[in-house]
Amino acid sequence: MKTTGNTTADTTPKAGKAGSIAAFARFVVFGGGTGIASSAALIALSGTLSIAVANAIVTVLSTMLATELHSRFTFGGGRAGWRTHAQSALTALVAYLFTTAAILGLHAAAPGAGVLVEQGVYLSASGLAGIGRFVVLRVFVFARPAAAPRSLTPTLARTQVVVAA
């Protein structure tokens, strides 16, 4: 018996420990890169704006950029739509509240803290918020539906032709 036709290979990305580690590494690179850029922008803006307003502006702009990067490269979902941006924005709001509370708490506890201490607190709070965001984004925002289990027995597709000789 001779079989001709197209067969499809399983090209679904592997979810699991290795996939999670690779996604987290990409999340750190893109999120960390936007975080460091945010830190520099925060320094530049805090000279003319209150720290809370500067942090809000930086958080909104960096979240839009990071969401697009995470959608395309970290989680492989292509271009992010409005729903994805809105869901990501909610996680960013929580991160904003967390980082702002950390900075305002620092200012209340140590009013004369220098810019290096302030940046250390900001980056530490951003790192913790980022880990929380990764979990929420991976599990809820960019989650892919589970693939249907594959049959153990081969089946013929309509594109296959069986020829008996």
Secondary structure, 3 states (H helix, E strand, C coil): CEEECCCCCCCCCCCCHHHHHHHHHHHHHHHHHHHHHHHHHHHHHHCCCCHHHHHHHHHHHHHHHHHHHHHHHHCCCCCCCHHHHHHHHHHHHHHHHHHHHHHHHHHHHCCCCCHHHHHHHHHHHHHHHHHHHHHHHHHHHCCCCCCCCCCCCCCCCCCCEEECC
